[in-house]
């Protein structure tokens, strides 16, 4: 897709987000007696194959169709590579990242440069960089300290420029600038003193401004000649704030698309006549919000849309696009998505997720109706015992339907009914956000943990996005309460259905999932056998007091959905929902992973609960990474933490584990506490 139709800025609530009995020897494979012989016999998939650098990933085609690019290692670090579209063997590396992988890049609209964003050590102060295709010269396009770039818009008409937001003047708000990609010149267009985001049209004219309101929602203002009107033309309250946003203009600027839940539950795709204000529904679904769209390359009109309830489904509005989607569906197993399109829309880069095989990327020629395989993302997983994922619905105690996903150990389900022949240990893997979701498809954590002998359950608890506003709003002020009840209900379902052994269930997750882990071990201390907390907050008061300054426009939403620390009632809600104050309730093993540079969940969130546990004499294992932020971007660090994790789980649940060996030495991991509580960890440190 062109940049214009993929980089429109909208306002959403930023994700917060995302230990010890029986220590075995360093090389022990501590296996549960409940593990089937078939599971024991399945090859152990190496951590490197699951979590190391992909061979290739992130394939894109240049708008003019002359080049194909992708991410691949160079000297062990993910960089951007490029080759002529007709000669992939002539590929050359275009960027020079040497310590931290590049994970987000895109083509300039004029196809003259490759653009990427990068931070330092996980601090999330992302700067924009450009590499000239012909010369290979790299330029820092937003060369400022302590600044985070926001892409506001691009154009198929004005191909050598971008609209970017920069918070170098005021860290709370992003001023809108015009960036000349040829000269690097930045021209200030709008000084921002209170707006959360902007939307531009194909002429690179800013047309909308979004501003938080007192109700926890958003006001929408028209913008003309970079002047923001005094009165909004529309607004949302809290209930629609996460499910209603402008979705961009048609090329002629006459139609504004919305994903809109106002007056309904699930978000519909609507088209608003800019002149008259008349709005019509383009697409709707009673179970899930409208997700992605495919837009006409010339007009910007919607040609197809996606709906993701249990699985993602595409619905075509245009007959030619329908023919293309039907062809892809008939020729690809599993899920697929369109990652990039030429300007003339004759060629697409299509990613295919077969779920039980590594992902592939294809060049789809729409005129010739041919698929050409470009690469397998992780060829080392070809033939590995990858397991199917089962999509299912679980009922909460108060009647909500929880879309969930289950993966079982190899050989445990002989009749393929989605339940093991006998109950097995289970890991409840909780997503971050919480305003995010789990979905269907290949999941490296599901495959890894299933391979080690565990059922893996992921639950879209209330507050998860994509299932309508009622499902989200059911989580308001329910941290540690009904949000946690949903996880407990899913765990009980797994026990009742013979999936999980009652006393062999672990809870694990990152960001909000890390918080949920701490809640699980403090508020329901007898439920879980152990927990793995990755960058999870322990104290909601201190979490809200240390969030990044550029989250200021949405802080009112945090207060309304979590608790307002500025009121006695709200402060008490935050205290009551903070695991830190119940640390003395922990009776089961706990492993914590943290990045020292995390701007979302400060290191103090992990430090303080570790200190509280130490004061009470409660064992805990704490792994700190000095060069990471909110999660572990460097594969060496991710592999190291996962090495500790699987040996921790083997100690607790009795599954299989690949020995830690020298993975710690290859990383920056610091074992702050508890090296004696994980099998093989003390020896690995020595």
C-alpha positions as CSV (number, residue, x, y, z in Angstrom):
1,X,0.0,0.0,0.0
2,X,1.1,3.5,-0.5
3,X,2.3,5.6,2.4
4,X,-0.7,7.8,2.1
5,X,-3.1,5.0,2.9
6,X,-1.1,3.4,5.7
7,X,0.4,6.2,7.7
8,X,-2.6,8.3,8.6
9,X,-2.3,9.5,12.2
10,X,-5.2,8.8,14.5
11,X,-5.6,9.1,18.2
12,X,-5.9,5.9,20.2
13,X,-5.0,5.1,23.8
14,X,-1.4,4.1,23.8
15,X,-0.8,0.5,24.9
16,X,1.0,0.0,28.2
17,X,2.1,-2.2,26.2
18,X,3.4,-5.2,26.3
19,X,9.7,-18.8,42.1
20,X,11.0,-22.6,44.4
21,X,11.3,-26.0,45.2
22,X,13.3,-28.7,43.6
23,X,16.1,-27.1,41.6
24,X,17.5,-29.5,39.0
25,X,20.9,-29.7,37.5
26,X,22.1,-27.6,34.6
27,X,21.4,-30.1,31.9
28,X,18.3,-31.7,33.3
29,X,15.3,-32.4,31.1
30,X,12.7,-32.4,33.9
31,X,9.7,-34.0,32.2
32,X,6.2,-34.4,33.7
33,X,5.0,-38.0,34.0
34,X,1.9,-36.8,32.2
35,X,3.8,-36.0,29.1
36,X,3.0,-38.4,26.3
37,X,5.6,-40.5,24.7
38,X,4.9,-38.8,21.4
39,X,5.5,-35.4,23.0
40,X,8.8,-36.6,24.5
41,X,9.9,-38.0,21.2
42,X,9.1,-34.8,19.2
43,X,12.3,-32.9,18.2
44,X,13.2,-30.1,20.6
45,X,13.0,-26.9,18.5
46,X,16.0,-24.8,19.3
47,X,15.4,-21.3,20.7
48,X,17.6,-19.8,18.0
49,X,15.2,-21.1,15.3
50,X,12.2,-19.5,17.0
51,X,13.6,-16.3,18.4
52,X,16.8,-15.6,16.5
53,X,17.0,-13.3,13.5
54,X,14.7,-14.3,10.6
55,X,16.5,-15.1,7.4
56,X,14.3,-12.5,5.7
57,X,11.2,-10.6,6.8
58,X,9.2,-7.4,6.1
59,X,9.2,-7.7,2.3
60,X,8.1,-4.6,0.4
61,X,8.0,-3.4,-3.2
62,X,8.8,0.1,-4.2
63,X,5.9,2.2,-5.5
64,X,7.4,2.3,-9.0
65,X,7.8,-1.5,-8.9
66,X,11.5,-1.5,-9.7
67,X,12.8,-2.6,-6.3
68,X,12.0,-5.2,-3.7
69,X,13.3,-4.7,-0.1
70,X,13.3,-6.7,3.1
71,X,14.9,-7.0,6.5
72,X,17.7,-9.4,6.9
73,X,20.8,-9.8,9.2
74,X,24.0,-8.0,8.3
75,X,26.8,-8.8,10.7
76,X,24.2,-10.4,12.9
77,X,21.9,-7.3,13.1
78,X,18.6,-6.8,11.2
79,X,19.1,-4.2,8.4
80,X,17.3,-3.2,5.3
81,X,18.3,-4.9,2.0
82,X,17.2,-4.1,-1.5
83,X,17.4,-5.7,-4.9
84,X,16.1,-5.1,-8.4
85,X,12.6,-6.6,-8.7
86,X,13.8,-8.8,-11.6
87,X,17.1,-9.8,-10.0
88,X,16.9,-10.6,-6.3
89,X,20.4,-12.2,-6.4
90,X,21.8,-8.7,-6.8
91,X,20.7,-7.7,-3.3
92,X,22.7,-5.3,-1.2
93,X,22.4,-4.1,2.3
94,X,21.3,-0.4,2.5
95,X,21.5,0.4,6.2
96,X,24.3,0.1,8.8
97,X,22.6,-0.7,12.1
98,X,25.3,-2.4,14.2
99,X,23.7,-3.0,17.6
100,X,20.0,-2.7,17.6
101,X,17.8,-4.3,14.9
102,X,15.8,-2.1,12.5
103,X,12.2,-3.3,12.8
104,X,10.2,-0.6,11.0
105,X,10.9,0.8,7.5
106,X,9.0,1.9,4.4
107,X,9.5,3.3,0.9
108,X,9.4,7.0,0.2
109,X,6.5,7.7,-2.2
110,X,8.9,8.7,-5.0
111,X,10.8,5.4,-4.7
112,X,14.0,7.3,-4.4
113,X,14.8,6.4,-0.8
114,X,14.2,3.9,1.9
115,X,13.0,5.3,5.2
116,X,13.2,3.8,8.7
117,X,12.8,4.8,12.3
118,X,15.1,3.8,15.1
119,X,15.5,4.5,18.8
120,X,18.5,4.1,21.2
121,X,18.5,1.3,23.7
122,X,14.7,0.9,23.7
123,X,14.1,4.5,24.9
124,X,11.3,4.9,22.2
125,X,12.6,8.3,21.1
126,X,12.3,7.2,17.4
127,X,14.1,9.3,14.8
128,X,13.5,9.1,11.0
129,X,16.4,8.1,8.7
130,X,16.6,8.0,5.0
131,X,18.9,6.1,2.6
132,X,19.2,7.2,-1.0
133,X,18.6,4.3,-3.4
134,X,21.1,5.3,-6.0
135,X,23.9,6.7,-3.8
136,X,23.5,4.7,-0.6
137,X,24.0,7.9,1.4
138,X,22.2,7.8,4.7
139,X,20.7,10.9,6.3
140,X,19.2,11.5,9.7
141,X,16.0,13.4,8.7
142,X,14.9,14.3,12.2
143,X,18.2,15.0,13.9
144,X,17.1,16.0,17.4
145,X,17.8,14.8,20.9
146,X,15.0,13.3,23.1
147,X,12.5,13.6,20.2
148,X,10.0,11.1,18.9
149,X,8.8,11.4,15.3
150,X,5.2,10.8,14.3
151,X,4.3,10.2,10.7
152,X,1.3,12.3,9.9
153,X,0.9,11.7,6.1
154,X,2.3,11.0,2.7
155,X,1.0,11.4,-0.8
156,X,0.9,9.9,-4.2
157,X,0.8,13.3,-5.7
158,X,3.6,15.1,-3.8
159,X,6.0,12.2,-3.7
160,X,9.1,13.9,-2.4
161,X,7.6,15.2,0.8
162,X,6.1,13.8,4.0
163,X,4.2,15.3,6.9
164,X,5.8,14.5,10.2
165,X,5.1,15.4,13.8
166,X,8.0,16.3,16.1
167,X,7.9,16.9,19.9
168,X,11.4,18.6,20.1
169,X,9.8,21.9,21.1
170,X,7.4,20.5,23.7
171,X,7.8,16.8,24.7
172,X,4.1,16.5,25.3
173,X,2.9,17.5,21.8
174,X,3.9,16.9,18.2
175,X,4.2,20.0,16.0
176,X,3.4,19.3,12.3
177,X,6.2,19.9,9.8
178,X,6.6,19.4,6.1
179,X,9.7,17.3,5.4
180,X,11.5,17.6,2.0
181,X,13.0,14.2,1.4
182,X,15.5,15.6,-1.1
183,X,16.9,18.4,1.0
184,X,16.0,17.3,4.5
185,X,14.4,20.7,5.1
186,X,11.7,20.9,7.8
187,X,9.0,23.6,7.6
188,X,6.8,24.2,10.6
189,X,3.1,24.1,9.6
190,X,1.2,23.8,12.9
191,X,2.5,24.5,16.4
192,X,0.7,22.0,18.6
193,X,-0.3,23.0,22.1
194,X,-2.9,20.4,23.0
195,X,-3.8,18.0,20.1
196,X,-3.3,14.3,20.1
197,X,-3.1,13.8,16.3
198,X,-3.8,15.1,12.8
199,X,-5.1,13.7,9.5
200,X,-4.0,15.0,6.1
201,X,-5.2,14.5,2.6
202,X,-3.4,13.5,-0.6
203,X,-2.3,17.1,-1.2
204,X,-0.5,17.0,2.1
205,X,-3.0,19.5,3.5
206,X,-3.8,18.9,7.2
207,X,-7.6,18.6,7.3
208,X,-8.4,17.3,10.8
209,X,-7.1,17.8,14.3
210,X,-7.9,15.5,17.2
211,X,-8.0,16.8,20.8
212,X,-8.8,15.0,24.0
213,X,-11.9,16.2,25.9
214,X,-12.9,16.2,29.5
215,X,-15.1,13.1,29.1
216,X,-12.1,11.0,28.2
217,X,-13.0,11.0,24.5
218,X,-11.9,13.0,21.5
219,X,-13.0,16.2,19.8
220,X,-12.6,16.5,16.0
221,X,-11.7,19.9,14.4
222,X,-11.6,20.9,10.8
223,X,-8.3,22.5,9.7
224,X,-8.0,25.0,6.8
225,X,-4.7,26.5,5.7
226,X,-3.1,25.1,8.8
227,X,-5.6,27.0,11.0
228,X,-7.6,24.8,13.4
229,X,-11.3,25.8,13.8
230,X,-12.4,26.9,17.2
231,X,-15.4,24.6,17.5
232,X,-15.4,20.8,16.9
233,X,-17.6,19.3,14.2
234,X,-17.8,16.0,16.0
235,X,-16.7,14.2,19.2
236,X,-16.6,11.0,21.2
237,X,-17.0,10.3,24.8
238,X,-15.1,7.7,26.7
239,X,-17.2,4.8,25.5
240,X,-16.3,5.3,21.9
241,X,-12.8,6.6,22.3
242,X,-11.0,3.4,21.4
243,X,-13.4,2.4,18.6
244,X,-14.0,5.6,16.7
245,X,-11.4,7.4,14.6
246,X,-11.0,9.0,11.2
247,X,-9.5,6.7,8.6
248,X,-8.4,9.0,5.9
249,X,-9.7,10.9,2.8
250,X,-10.3,9.8,-0.7
251,X,-7.8,11.2,-3.2
252,X,-10.1,14.1,-4.2
253,X,-10.6,15.0,-0.5
254,X,-14.4,14.9,-0.8
255,X,-14.9,11.8,1.3
256,X,-13.7,11.1,4.8
257,X,-13.7,7.5,6.0
258,X,-14.3,6.6,9.6
259,X,-14.1,3.5,11.7
260,X,-17.0,4.5,13.9
261,X,-18.9,2.9,16.9
262,X,-21.0,5.9,17.7
263,X,-24.6,4.8,18.1
264,X,-23.7,1.1,17.9
265,X,-21.5,-1.5,19.5
266,X,-19.0,-2.7,16.9
267,X,-17.1,-0.2,14.8
268,X,-18.5,0.2,11.3
269,X,-16.6,1.6,8.3
270,X,-18.4,4.7,7.2
271,X,-18.0,7.3,4.5
272,X,-18.8,11.0,5.3
273,X,-19.4,13.6,2.6
274,X,-17.1,16.4,3.7
275,X,-19.2,19.1,2.2
276,X,-22.6,18.0,3.5
277,X,-21.7,15.9,6.5
278,X,-23.9,13.1,5.2
279,X,-22.6,9.7,6.4
280,X,-23.3,6.2,5.1
281,X,-22.2,2.8,6.3
282,X,-19.8,1.0,4.0
283,X,-19.3,-2.2,6.1
284,X,-20.3,-3.6,9.5
285,X,-20.2,-6.8,11.4
286,X,-22.1,-7.6,14.6
287,X,-19.2,-9.6,16.2
288,X,-16.1,-7.6,15.5
289,X,-14.9,-4.1,14.5
290,X,-14.0,-3.4,10.9
291,X,-10.2,-3.8,10.7
292,X,-8.0,-3.1,7.7
293,X,-8.9,-1.9,4.2
294,X,-7.7,-2.1,0.7
295,X,-8.0,1.3,-1.0
296,X,-8.0,2.1,-4.8
297,X,-4.5,3.3,-5.8
298,X,-5.9,6.2,-7.8
299,X,-9.1,7.3,-6.0
300,X,-8.5,6.2,-2.5
301,X,-11.9,4.5,-2.3
302,X,-12.3,1.4,-0.2
303,X,-12.2,-1.7,-2.4
304,X,-12.1,-4.4,0.4
305,X,-12.2,-4.6,4.2
306,X,-11.2,-7.1,6.8
307,X,-13.0,-8.4,9.9
308,X,-11.1,-10.3,12.6
309,X,-13.2,-12.1,15.1
310,X,-11.7,-15.5,15.7
311,X,-9.8,-15.4,12.4
312,X,-9.2,-12.6,9.9
313,X,-11.5,-12.5,6.9
314,X,-11.4,-10.2,3.8
315,X,-14.6,-9.0,2.2
316,X,-14.3,-7.4,-1.3
317,X,-16.4,-4.5,-2.6
318,X,-14.7,-4.3,-5.9
319,X,-15.0,-7.2,-8.4
320,X,-11.3,-7.0,-9.5
321,X,-10.0,-7.0,-6.0
322,X,-12.4,-9.8,-5.2
323,X,-10.9,-11.9,-8.0
324,X,-7.4,-11.2,-6.6
325,X,-8.4,-12.1,-3.0
326,X,-10.2,-15.3,-4.2
327,X,-7.1,-16.3,-6.2
328,X,-4.9,-15.8,-3.1
329,X,-7.3,-17.7,-0.9
330,X,-7.4,-20.6,-3.3
331,X,-3.6,-20.8,-3.6
332,X,-2.4,-20.1,-0.1
333,X,-2.9,-22.2,3.1
334,X,-3.8,-20.3,6.2
335,X,-3.9,-16.6,6.7
336,X,-2.5,-14.0,4.2
337,X,-2.1,-10.3,4.1
338,X,-1.0,-7.6,1.7
339,X,2.1,-5.8,3.0
340,X,2.9,-3.6,0.0
341,X,1.5,-2.5,-3.4
342,X,2.9,-0.8,-6.5
343,X,1.5,2.6,-7.4
344,X,-0.3,1.1,-10.4
345,X,-1.6,-1.7,-8.2
346,X,-0.5,-4.4,-10.6
347,X,1.9,-6.1,-8.1
348,X,1.4,-6.9,-4.4
349,X,3.8,-8.3,-1.8
350,X,1.7,-10.9,0.0
351,X,2.7,-12.5,3.3
352,X,1.4,-16.0,4.0
353,X,1.0,-17.5,7.5
354,X,0.3,-21.3,7.2
355,X,0.3,-21.5,11.1
356,X,2.0,-24.9,11.1
357,X,4.8,-23.9,8.8
358,X,7.1,-20.8,8.7
359,X,5.7,-17.8,7.0
360,X,6.4,-17.1,3.4
361,X,6.4,-14.0,1.3
362,X,5.3,-13.8,-2.4
363,X,5.2,-11.4,-5.3
364,X,1.7,-11.5,-6.7
365,X,1.4,-10.3,-10.3
366,X,-2.3,-9.4,-10.6
367,X,-2.3,-9.1,-14.4
368,X,-0.6,-12.5,-15.0
369,X,-2.3,-14.1,-11.9
370,X,0.9,-15.6,-10.7
371,X,2.5,-16.0,-7.3
372,X,6.3,-16.0,-7.1
373,X,7.8,-17.1,-3.8
374,X,10.3,-14.5,-2.5
375,X,11.5,-16.2,0.7
376,X,10.7,-18.3,3.7
377,X,11.0,-16.2,6.8
378,X,12.5,-18.9,9.0
379,X,13.6,-21.8,6.8
380,X,15.1,-23.6,9.8
381,X,11.5,-24.3,10.9
382,X,10.6,-26.2,7.7
383,X,9.7,-29.7,8.8
384,X,9.7,-28.8,12.5
385,X,6.9,-30.2,14.7
386,X,4.8,-27.0,14.6
387,X,1.4,-27.4,16.1
388,X,-2.0,-26.1,15.0
389,X,-3.7,-23.3,16.8
390,X,-7.3,-23.8,17.9
391,X,-9.7,-20.8,17.9
392,X,-12.4,-21.1,20.5
393,X,-15.0,-19.2,22.6
394,X,-15.0,-19.3,26.4
395,X,-17.8,-17.9,28.6
396,X,-17.0,-15.7,31.5
397,X,-18.8,-16.0,34.8
398,X,-21.0,-13.0,34.0
399,X,-21.8,-14.2,30.5
400,X,-19.2,-12.5,28.2
401,X,-17.8,-14.4,25.3
402,X,-14.0,-14.5,25.4
403,X,-12.4,-15.3,22.0
404,X,-9.4,-17.4,22.8
405,X,-6.6,-19.5,21.3
406,X,-5.2,-22.8,22.3
407,X,-2.1,-24.7,21.2
408,X,-1.4,-28.2,22.4
409,X,1.9,-30.2,22.7
410,X,2.9,-32.4,19.8
411,X,1.3,-35.9,20.0
412,X,-1.1,-34.9,22.8
413,X,-4.2,-34.8,20.7
414,X,-4.5,-38.0,18.8
415,X,-8.0,-37.4,17.4
416,X,-7.4,-33.8,16.5
417,X,-10.4,-32.5,18.4
418,X,-8.5,-29.6,20.0
419,X,-8.2,-31.2,23.4
420,X,-5.4,-33.4,24.7
421,X,-6.0,-37.1,25.3
422,X,-5.0,-36.5,28.9
423,X,-4.5,-33.2,30.8
424,X,-1.1,-31.6,30.5
425,X,0.6,-28.6,32.1
426,X,-0.5,-25.3,30.8
427,X,0.8,-21.8,30.3
428,X,-1.7,-19.0,30.3
429,X,-0.1,-16.4,28.0
430,X,-1.6,-13.0,28.6
431,X,-1.3,-10.2,26.0
432,X,-0.2,-6.7,26.6
433,X,-2.1,-3.4,26.2
434,X,-4.5,-4.2,27.7
435,X,-6.2,-2.3,24.8
436,X,-4.9,-4.8,22.3
437,X,-5.7,-8.4,21.3
438,X,-4.5,-11.9,20.6
439,X,-5.2,-13.3,17.2
440,X,-5.0,-16.5,15.1
441,X,-1.8,-17.5,13.3
442,X,1.8,-18.6,13.8
443,X,2.9,-17.5,17.3
444,X,6.5,-18.2,18.2
445,X,5.6,-18.3,22.0
446,X,2.8,-20.7,21.4
447,X,5.0,-23.0,19.3
448,X,7.9,-22.8,21.7
449,X,5.9,-23.6,24.9
450,X,3.9,-26.3,23.2
451,X,7.1,-27.9,22.0
452,X,8.3,-28.0,25.6
453,X,5.2,-30.0,26.6
454,X,2.7,-27.4,27.6
455,X,-0.8,-26.4,26.4
456,X,-0.7,-22.7,25.7
457,X,-3.9,-20.6,26.2
458,X,-4.3,-17.0,25.1
459,X,-7.5,-15.2,26.1
460,X,-9.0,-12.0,24.9
461,X,-10.2,-10.8,28.3
462,X,-12.6,-7.8,28.6
463,X,-10.7,-4.7,27.5
464,X,-9.2,-6.4,24.5
465,X,-9.8,-4.5,21.3
466,X,-11.6,-5.6,18.1
467,X,-14.7,-7.0,19.6
468,X,-16.8,-3.8,20.0
469,X,-16.9,-1.0,22.5
470,X,-19.1,-2.9,25.0
471,X,-16.3,-5.5,25.5
472,X,-13.7,-2.7,26.0
473,X,-15.8,-0.7,28.4
474,X,-16.6,-3.7,30.5
475,X,-13.0,-3.4,31.7
476,X,-13.3,0.2,32.9
477,X,-11.9,0.5,36.5
478,X,-11.7,-3.3,36.6
479,X,-7.9,-3.8,36.8
480,X,-7.3,-6.8,39.1
481,X,-11.1,-7.4,39.2
482,X,-13.3,-8.7,36.4
483,X,-10.4,-8.4,33.9
484,X,-8.6,-10.9,36.1
485,X,-11.7,-13.0,36.6
486,X,-11.8,-13.6,32.8
487,X,-8.3,-15.2,33.0
488,X,-9.3,-17.3,36.0
489,X,-12.5,-18.4,34.2
490,X,-10.5,-19.4,31.1
491,X,-8.1,-21.4,33.3
492,X,-11.0,-23.1,35.0
493,X,-12.5,-23.9,31.6
494,X,-9.2,-25.6,30.6
495,X,-9.2,-27.6,33.8
496,X,-12.8,-28.6,33.5
497,X,-12.4,-29.6,29.8
498,X,-9.4,-31.8,30.6
499,X,-6.9,-29.6,28.9
500,X,-4.9,-28.5,32.0
501,X,-3.7,-30.2,35.1
502,X,-5.1,-28.2,38.0
503,X,-1.9,-27.7,39.9
504,X,0.3,-27.3,36.8
505,X,-0.8,-24.0,35.3
506,X,1.6,-21.1,34.9
507,X,0.7,-17.5,34.0
508,X,3.0,-15.4,31.8
509,X,2.9,-12.2,29.8
510,X,4.5,-8.9,28.9
511,X,3.4,-5.3,29.8
512,X,-0.2,-5.7,30.9
513,X,0.4,-9.4,30.6
514,X,3.2,-9.0,33.2
515,X,0.9,-7.0,35.4
516,X,-1.7,-9.8,35.1
517,X,1.0,-12.3,36.1
518,X,1.7,-10.3,39.3
519,X,-2.0,-10.0,40.0
520,X,-2.4,-13.8,39.5
521,X,0.3,-14.5,42.1
522,X,-0.9,-12.0,44.6
523,X,-4.7,-11.8,44.3
524,X,-5.2,-15.5,43.5
525,X,-2.0,-17.0,45.0
526,X,-3.3,-20.6,45.0
527,X,-4.3,-20.6,41.3
528,X,-1.1,-20.7,39.5
529,X,2.0,-22.9,40.0
530,X,4.4,-20.0,39.0
531,X,4.5,-16.8,36.9
532,X,6.7,-15.0,34.4
533,X,6.4,-11.2,34.4
534,X,8.0,-9.4,31.5
535,X,8.1,-5.6,31.9
536,X,4.9,-5.5,33.9
537,X,3.9,-2.7,36.3
538,X,3.6,-3.5,40.0
539,X,2.2,-0.2,41.2
540,X,-0.4,1.6,39.1
541,X,0.2,4.9,41.0
542,X,3.9,5.0,40.0
543,X,3.1,3.7,36.6
544,X,0.9,6.7,35.8
545,X,3.3,9.1,37.3
546,X,6.2,8.0,35.1
547,X,4.6,7.5,31.7
548,X,6.3,9.3,28.8
549,X,5.4,13.0,28.3
550,X,4.0,12.4,24.8
551,X,1.2,10.4,26.3
552,X,-0.2,13.5,27.9
553,X,-3.0,13.9,25.3
554,X,-4.5,10.5,26.4
555,X,-3.8,10.6,30.1
556,X,-7.4,11.4,30.8
557,X,-8.4,8.1,29.3
558,X,-6.0,6.3,31.6
559,X,-7.6,8.0,34.5
560,X,-11.1,7.1,33.5
561,X,-10.3,3.5,32.6
562,X,-7.9,2.7,35.5
563,X,-8.5,5.2,38.3
564,X,-7.6,8.9,38.7
565,X,-4.7,9.4,41.1
566,X,-5.9,13.0,41.6
567,X,-9.0,12.0,43.4
568,X,-9.2,10.1,46.7
569,X,-11.5,7.5,45.1
570,X,-9.4,7.0,42.1
571,X,-6.2,6.8,44.1
572,X,-7.7,4.1,46.2
573,X,-8.7,2.2,43.1
574,X,-5.1,2.2,41.9
575,X,-3.8,1.1,45.3
576,X,-6.3,-1.7,45.5
577,X,-5.3,-2.9,42.0
578,X,-1.5,-2.8,42.6
579,X,0.2,-6.1,43.2
580,X,3.0,-4.3,45.1
581,X,0.8,-3.9,48.1
582,X,0.1,-7.6,48.2
583,X,3.6,-8.9,47.5
584,X,3.6,-10.7,50.8
585,X,0.8,-12.9,49.4
586,X,3.1,-14.5,46.9
587,X,3.7,-18.2,47.6
588,X,4.6,-19.5,44.1
589,X,7.8,-19.0,42.0
590,X,8.1,-15.8,40.1
591,X,10.5,-14.8,37.3
592,X,10.8,-11.1,36.3
593,X,12.4,-9.7,33.1
594,X,12.9,-5.9,32.7
595,X,14.6,-3.4,30.3
596,X,16.5,-0.7,32.1
597,X,15.5,1.9,29.5
598,X,11.7,1.2,29.4
599,X,9.9,4.5,29.0
600,X,6.4,2.9,29.5
601,X,6.9,0.6,32.5
602,X,9.9,2.1,34.4
603,X,12.5,-0.2,35.8
604,X,11.3,0.9,39.3
605,X,8.1,-1.2,38.7
606,X,10.2,-4.4,38.8
607,X,12.7,-3.1,41.4
608,X,10.1,-2.3,44.0
609,X,8.3,-5.6,43.9
610,X,11.5,-7.5,44.0
611,X,12.6,-5.4,47.0
612,X,9.3,-6.0,48.7
613,X,9.6,-9.8,48.2
614,X,13.2,-9.7,49.5
615,X,12.1,-7.9,52.6
616,X,9.6,-10.6,53.3
617,X,12.1,-13.4,52.5
618,X,10.1,-14.5,49.4
619,X,12.3,-16.0,46.6
620,X,12.3,-14.3,43.2
621,X,14.4,-14.4,40.1
622,X,15.1,-11.1,38.4
623,X,16.8,-10.6,35.0
624,X,17.7,-7.0,33.9
625,X,18.8,-5.9,30.5
626,X,20.6,-2.5,30.5
627,X,20.2,-1.9,26.8
628,X,16.5,-2.7,26.4
629,X,13.3,-0.9,26.8
630,X,9.7,-2.2,26.8
631,X,10.4,-5.7,25.7
632,X,13.6,-7.2,24.3
633,X,14.4,-6.2,20.8
634,X,17.9,-7.7,20.4
635,X,17.6,-11.4,19.6
636,X,20.5,-12.2,21.9
637,X,18.7,-10.7,24.8
638,X,15.3,-12.3,23.9
639,X,16.9,-15.7,23.6
640,X,18.7,-15.3,26.9
641,X,15.6,-14.4,28.8
642,X,13.6,-17.2,27.1
643,X,16.4,-19.7,28.0
644,X,15.9,-18.6,31.7
645,X,12.2,-18.8,31.2
646,X,11.9,-22.3,29.8
647,X,14.3,-23.7,32.5
648,X,12.2,-21.8,35.1
649,X,9.0,-23.4,33.8
650,X,10.7,-26.8,33.6
651,X,11.5,-26.4,37.3
652,X,8.0,-25.4,38.1
653,X,5.8,-27.4,35.6
654,X,8.0,-30.3,34.7
655,X,8.2,-29.7,30.9
656,X,11.2,-30.0,28.6
657,X,13.9,-27.4,28.4
658,X,16.9,-26.7,26.2
659,X,19.8,-26.1,28.6
660,X,20.8,-22.4,29.1
661,X,24.4,-23.1,28.1
662,X,26.2,-19.8,27.0
663,X,23.2,-17.8,26.0
664,X,23.6,-15.4,28.9
665,X,27.2,-14.6,27.8
666,X,26.0,-13.6,24.4
667,X,23.5,-11.2,25.9
668,X,23.6,-8.2,28.3
669,X,21.5,-10.1,30.9
670,X,22.2,-9.2,34.5
671,X,20.9,-11.7,37.1
672,X,20.0,-9.3,39.8
673,X,18.3,-11.9,42.1
674,X,17.5,-15.6,42.4
675,X,20.0,-17.4,40.2
676,X,19.6,-20.5,42.5
677,X,15.9,-20.8,41.8
678,X,16.1,-21.8,38.1
679,X,17.6,-25.1,37.0
680,X,21.1,-24.5,35.4
681,X,21.0,-20.7,35.9
682,X,23.7,-20.5,38.6
683,X,26.0,-22.7,36.5
684,X,25.3,-20.6,33.4
685,X,26.2,-17.4,35.3
686,X,29.5,-18.9,36.4
